[in-house]
């Protein structure tokens, strides 16, 4: 019952090939220093690349990137084939068209249950003005939503 944004996390594996995966487990941790977190299952084939790599990028997807989210969630295909991306200063793939991108240093990790929680220190970030985020809820993507159209009651200040 919790709607989330949709991200794609990218990095380089030990042979410097690009790896990436769709993730909805993304959240902010701290403003000073700027830290974010995300998690992935221990059974994920790309776990070693993300856990051992020094850098990764978290892309907050825009509504028009649903097909990209689905592609990076699939197994058994070259996820980067035909995808528009450029390497950043660390060589990490930066996907075109994201609503926001957080370029992170792999600061720390914690194994909890069947997942690894990764804490990234944000080194660079940017956003695309006017973009709306792709949302995920109940096993479905939502590309049409009234973000920015608040009811009169929702527009009230939180504190008197």
C-alpha positions in Angstrom: 0.0 0.0 0.0 3.0 2.3 -0.4 3.5 4.1 -3.7 7.2 4.7 -4.6 9.2 6.4 -7.3 11.1 4.2 -9.7 14.8 4.3 -10.2 17.5 2.6 -12.3 20.8 2.2 -10.6 23.9 1.8 -12.8 27.5 1.0 -12.2 30.5 -0.8 -13.7 31.3 -4.4 -13.0 34.8 -5.8 -12.3 35.6 -5.8 -16.0 34.3 -2.2 -16.4 31.2 -3.3 -18.3 28.0 -1.3 -17.5 25.5 -3.0 -15.2 22.1 -1.7 -14.2 18.8 -2.6 -12.5 15.4 -1.2 -11.7 14.9 -0.5 -8.1 12.1 1.1 -6.1 13.9 0.9 -2.7 15.4 4.4 -2.8 15.3 7.0 0.0 17.2 10.0 1.4 19.2 9.5 4.6 21.0 12.8 5.3 21.4 16.3 4.0 24.8 16.9 5.6 26.6 14.9 4.3 24.3 14.2 1.4 23.4 10.5 1.7 20.9 8.3 0.0 20.1 4.6 0.4 18.8 1.8 -1.8 18.7 -2.0 -1.4 18.9 -5.1 -3.5 18.3 -8.8 -2.9 21.2 -11.1 -2.2 20.1 -13.3 -5.1 20.5 -10.5 -7.6 23.2 -11.3 -10.2 24.5 -7.8 -10.1 25.0 -7.6 -6.4 28.8 -8.1 -6.6 29.2 -5.2 -9.1 27.2 -2.8 -6.8 28.7 -4.0 -3.6 32.3 -4.0 -4.7 32.2 -1.0 -7.0 33.3 2.4 -5.8 30.7 4.5 -7.6 27.1 4.1 -8.9 24.4 6.4 -10.2 20.7 6.4 -9.2 18.3 7.6 -11.9 14.9 8.8 -10.8 12.8 7.9 -13.8 10.4 10.2 -15.5 6.9 9.1 -16.6 8.0 8.6 -20.2 10.6 6.0 -19.1 8.3 3.2 -18.2 9.7 0.9 -21.0 13.2 1.6 -19.7 12.1 0.6 -16.2 10.7 -2.6 -17.5 13.8 -3.3 -19.6 16.2 -2.9 -16.7 13.9 -5.2 -14.6 14.2 -8.1 -17.2 16.8 -10.9 -17.1 18.7 -12.5 -19.9 19.2 -9.4 -22.2 21.7 -6.7 -22.7 19.9 -3.9 -20.8 22.1 -1.2 -22.3 21.7 -2.2 -26.0 20.1 0.7 -27.8 19.8 2.8 -24.7 21.0 6.4 -24.7 23.7 6.8 -22.1 27.1 8.5 -21.5 29.8 7.7 -18.9 30.3 10.1 -16.1 33.7 11.2 -14.7 34.0 7.8 -12.9 32.9 5.9 -16.0 29.5 5.0 -14.5 26.6 5.0 -17.1 24.3 8.0 -16.9 21.0 7.4 -18.7 19.5 10.1 -20.8 16.1 11.6 -19.9 15.9 10.8 -16.1 13.9 13.2 -13.9 16.9 13.3 -11.6 20.3 11.7 -11.2 22.4 11.1 -8.1 26.0 10.2 -8.7 27.2 8.5 -5.6 30.3 7.2 -3.9 29.6 3.7 -2.4 30.0 4.8 1.3 28.7 1.8 3.3 26.6 -1.4 3.2 24.6 -3.4 5.6 23.3 -7.0 5.2 19.8 -7.2 6.6 17.6 -10.2 6.0 17.8 -11.2 2.3 18.9 -7.8 1.1 21.9 -5.6 1.2 21.3 -1.9 2.0 23.7 0.4 0.2 24.4 3.9 1.5 25.7 6.3 -1.2 27.3 9.7 -0.6 26.0 12.0 -3.3 28.9 13.6 -5.2 26.9 15.2 -8.0 23.2 15.5 -8.7 20.9 17.1 -11.2 17.3 17.2 -12.2 15.3 17.9 -15.4 13.0 20.9 -14.9 9.3 20.2 -15.3 9.5 16.4 -15.4 7.1 14.2 -13.6 8.2 11.0 -11.8 7.3 7.4 -12.8 5.4 5.8 -9.9 4.9 2.2 -8.8 2.2 0.8 -6.7 0.6 -2.6 -6.3 2.7 -4.2 -9.0 1.8 -1.6 -11.6 3.5 1.5 -13.0 1.6 4.8 -13.0 2.4 7.3 -15.7 -0.7 9.5 -15.4 -1.1 11.2 -12.1 -2.2 14.6 -10.9 1.0 15.7 -9.2 0.9 19.4 -8.7 -2.9 19.5 -8.6 -3.6 19.7 -4.9 -7.0 19.9 -3.3 -7.8 23.1 -1.4 -7.5 21.2 1.9 -4.1 19.7 0.9 -2.8 23.2 0.1 -3.3 24.4 3.7 -0.1 25.0 5.6 1.0 22.1 7.8 1.6 24.3 10.9 -0.5 27.2 12.2 
